Structures are given as structure tokens and as C-alpha cells.
Amino acid sequence: MNMSLETLAPKLSQIDYRKLRAITDTRVHQFIAEATDLCKPEKIFICDDSPEDIAYIRHQALLTGEEKPLATPGHTFHFDGPYDQGRDREVTKYLVPKGDYLSKALNQIDRDEGLAEVKGLLRDSMEGRTMIVRFVSLGPPGSIFTILGLQCTDSWYVAHSESLLFRPGYETFTKVVPSKSFLRVLHSAGKLNENMISIEHEKKRIYIDYVNDTIYSVNTQYAGNSVGFKKLAFRLAIRKANQEGWLAEHMMIVGVHGPGGRKTYFAGAFPSACGKTSTAMLPGETILGDDIAYIRNINSVARAVNVECGIFGIIQDINPRDDPVIFKALTNPGEVIFSNVLVKDGKPYWLGMGCELPKDGINYTGYWWEGKTDEHGNPILAAHKNARYTVALKSLENCDPELDNPVGIELGGIMYGGRDAKAYVPVQQSFNWEHGVICYGAALETETTYAIVGKEGIPEINMMSVQDFVSIPLGQNIRNNLYFGRKLKKPPLIFGVNYFLRDIETGKFLNGPRDKHVWVKWMELRVHNDVQAIRSPTGLLPKYEDLRLLFNQVLGREYKREDYIKQFTIRVQENLNKIERAKEFYQEKVGDAPLELFDILDQQHKRLIKAKEDFGNYIPPSMFE
């Protein structure tokens, strides 16, 4: 018997002891022992992914009050504290050892200093509680894509969420060779109030130690901060991918039906609240993933898997008209966790759900009534803008049958999209892989949203929608993307999409919520070269006749030429400004940006200047035909 396992024995039941002993990798025992010694839990529960263990976790989440039942069978709700409603950039930091370097754009702290701080906050944090140990498989088990993970937490809500979001990993851990690496997460909700909500938000810390592939999270319950294998472990996967020559991306995966019964798979990178899940959930298509994708070169083909098997999605604006499939899953019996919604008479309510909301109820601030304000006098909405739902993908009727394919699916296209009110057209195709990676990916610009703690509406570069998660120099990540595509026989086509373009005069959105389905259908046709395109300075644009036909086929409505002209007019100065902002960002904040990035941006700049000389500042697409 190894000493770590012997040390843990007093806190384990006989059954849990046998479960842990079945895993022979002593590094597992050591991590759990170190977590136990630091956090001092009263008991340890080892989840072996059996139906009984999964049911026990859900029962404990209800018994402790971390979750409460709703009227619909299987539905529960959870509240995070008022200051714990999104990913918290300010307190999420990389632990950087002396002599190492990360880009200035990344939040970081000296490793020794950060470890001392976060371990100090975790010390004795689990006294009187049970530490739950979860084993997960990121990607289908037994696959070339698989990365294993181990999390210790004192939150039954976090453990329950992992049951819905990730594939089981215990069985794989019992068979794994001791040399295989795995990710580690240690989380404690910290001090809780009578409503089981973390209350020491000023001591919230989420620290990522890439030296030991370990994540520390304390004084938070919001799943983006506490479910370690979401965006936190994603940071470590990006590092691993860059070292090994594959891609770990903040991307959804959707299967799009085309003519003759074919299906084409697309991955799409969108910052939070920019349309990623709604694109993955297009009616009539199939969803394979909504958040994180691993992409590998397999026999010179780009193949991808969904790291997860569930959705932790933003619920605002989900309604029966625009999101019929997910709305059905959220309103019918089945296992769903709602967080930070409004609850009244056993029913959940959220902003934009397509019905009138109650005038009072309970939400993350306690009892709520219409007109309630916070301590600064600001109105408190019925539900938080970043209210969420957690659901297993297989509970959706449009779940793609290839979800657990160990070799993944072949990607036909990749799309990058952000919130861009002024410059980019709704959809365009890059000239080649490099142009797409740089002008649509590296130069991806968006506005900050309610999914991140802080001010909304601030324009910012968000490189490939992974900027918050990159634990290596940003330039290295761009190089890895460029090299990856060059090694493929037929790289996926790259598209830029923008659902948030506004009218120059009125300021109104030029895209309707359902228009994205037409843009995606056009992309599917382009992958198979079924339609032609117009070459503009910023990319290849759709032809009006093709979109008019698609609007009729997909949405059953007329598409007016004047709408096409407004949407696809190249706004030269706005695009030139966009290039300058991107160049400024990479010159000032990214010390290792590849020269190729500036060359490709400069080429786009020259094309725009030439077009401006020939046609003026606002150029309708017909001028390029």
C-alpha cells in the first residue's frame, strides 16, 4: 500500500477506499492526499461514474440546498452570489515561474507568490464537508483526442454539473498507464451563507499552474470559475496542443445538411454571447458541440471532437421561435440545472424567453420585485443577463450521432465571429488558410459582454476567441494555427461571420436572429464549390441571387436587394480602422507576433486603399463583380 492511500483511509468508507485502490496510479492518490491535507475535509467521496454514484451526487446537491427542485421533473436551480455571475478576469491568473515569459495581454502572477496565496485561502476550507472526487475524460474515452482530468471539490452542484458536461473517466483511470499525463483541479466554494452561496467574493481566486497542469479555484461557485474542465483546463489543453502540433479551440461544431443528403461539419469560434450556441443549435441541423473542440491532423485531414458531452449555455433570449430545440429541452421533463434565473411558483424565468415575466420572485439577489435596485441604485433585472442552463447533449433531439466517434468528424469549414457593429459584413470567405487565420481569427474583434465580469460594450481584440485562455505567448499560438493548416491536403475553408453589423444611419442591426442559418447554408455550398463568390478586398462575398434563393428555401421569406446591399457593402474606412487596431494590439501587447501577421494585414490594407481610390468609401458588392 502506498503512503498517500494509507493516509486517506480514515476519511474513506470501505467502498470508497476500494474505488480509489482500483486506480493504481500513485499520482492520483498523492494529489487527493495533498488536497485533503490542505483543505481538511471531514469525508471523501470517490465517484466511480456508476448510476448510483451519479444519482447520489444529484441527491446531495438537493439535500445540502446548493440546488433546489423546480416543478418540472428533473429540473433544479442554483444561485451564485451577486459578485459571482461570470468568468472573473481580474482574479484569474497564470502562475508564472521565475524566468518564464507570457504575453503582457495575459493576467499573471509569480508562481511562488500565487501558490502561497491560493493555498492560504484553500487551507481548512473544507472543514466539516465532504470532498467529492470526480474523474473525467475530455473527448471520447480511448481516443487519440482523449485528455484525462481529476477534480476535487466540496460543491455538490459543481460535481453534479460535471455529470452532465463531461464523459465519465473513472474506468479509464483504472486502466491508464502511470506515464500518461492528466489535468488536476482543486476547488472549494469557501465560506457559504444560509443559502449555500459563496460569500467571500473579495477572496475569489482562480489560479492556473501550467508547470503541474493544476488549477486552483476558491471562494466561487459560478461554473465558469469552478467546473475546472470548462475554460480553466482548456487553457492547459491549448498549451499541450501547441507543444504537440494540434489545435485546442474555443469552437462549437455543427453538422449542416446540404443537397443530396450530404452533411458538412463546421467548427466556429465566437467569444461568449456572440452567437456560438445559437449557431450550433440551428433548427434542422445537428449539434456536435457548443464550446470547446480539439482538432487533429489525421491522415492529412482536419478531424475534430467535442471535448464535452453537455452544454453550459447562456439562457437569455432563448425562446420557442428562435431556439425551438433547446427551448423544448428546457421546458420538458429531463435533467436540467438552471442558474441565476428568476424562480416563481416552481418555474424558471429568464430574459427574452418570449413571455411576460412575473413581477416578483426569487433570484440570485434573494427576494426580487420589479423596481428593486442594488447598493448603487442600479436596477436589478429579473434574471441575470448571464443566467445559464446545464444539460446533456444527448437529451437534445438534434444531437449529432457522431458525438462519441473516437476519430472525430472531418471539418469542411471553420468560422470566426464576434460583435462588430461597424466593419465586417455578415459572412465572407477567406482567400486562403493564412488569410483566414490572420484577418478573421487573429484580428477577431468583439465587444465585452455580460458573460465576463466588468464593463460591457468595450471593443477589444479577442484572438481566435481564445485570448483569455492562452497560457503561451500569443504569437506562438498564431504560428501553430498557420502551420497546422499547411500540413493538410485540403484545409477547411475559413469564413468570417458577424451577426452584429449595424445600419450606418439608424444604428439598427442588419442581421435578424435567424439570418445566420442562411449564412451557414451558403458556407456549406461554398465548401463543395456549388456556388460562386465575389472577390472583395476583405474576402469572398455571396452573390445576391444565391442568397435570395437560400432565404426563400431556409426561412421562407423574400430577400430584398436593398438589404443585400446594406449588409454586404464594404465600409472601407471602418475596415482600415479595424486593421490599425489589430496591428496596434499585436505591436504593443504581443512581443512575439509573427511578421506574417503584419504582412497579411498590410496586404488587406493595400486592397482597401486601392478599392477606395477606385470606388469611394462605401462600396456595394456589385462594384466587385
Secondary structure, DSSP 4 states (H G I P E B T S, - for coil): --HHHHHHGGGS-HHHHHHHHT---HHHHHHHHHHHHHH--SEEEE----HHHHHHHHHHHHHHTSSEE-SSTTEEEE---TT-SSB-GGGEEEEE-TT----TTS-EEEHHHHHHHHHHHHTTTTTTSEEEEEEEEESSTTSTT-EEEEEEES-HHHHHHHHHHSEE-HHHHHH--TTS-EEEEEEE--SB-TTS-B--GGG-EEEEETTTTEEEEES---HHHHSTTTHHHHHHHHHHHHHHT-EEESEEEEEEE-GGG-EEEEEEE--TTSSHHHHHT-TTSEEEESS-EEEEEETTEEEEEES-SEEEEE-TT--TTT-HHHHHHHHSSS-EEEES-EEETTEEE-TTSSSPPPSEEEETTEEEETT-B-TTSPBPPSS-TT-EEEEEGGGSTTB-TTTT-TT-EEEEEEEEE---SSSS-SEEE-SSHHHIIIIIIIT-EEE--TTBSS-SS-EEE-GGG-GGG--S-HHHHHHHHHHHHHTSSSPPEEEEE-TT-B-TTT--BSS-TTTHHHHHHHHHHHHTT-S--EE-SSSEEPPHHHHHHHIIIII-S---HHHHHHHH-EEHHHHHHHHHHHHHHHHHH-TT--HHHHHHHHHHHHHHHHHHHHH-SEE-GGGG-
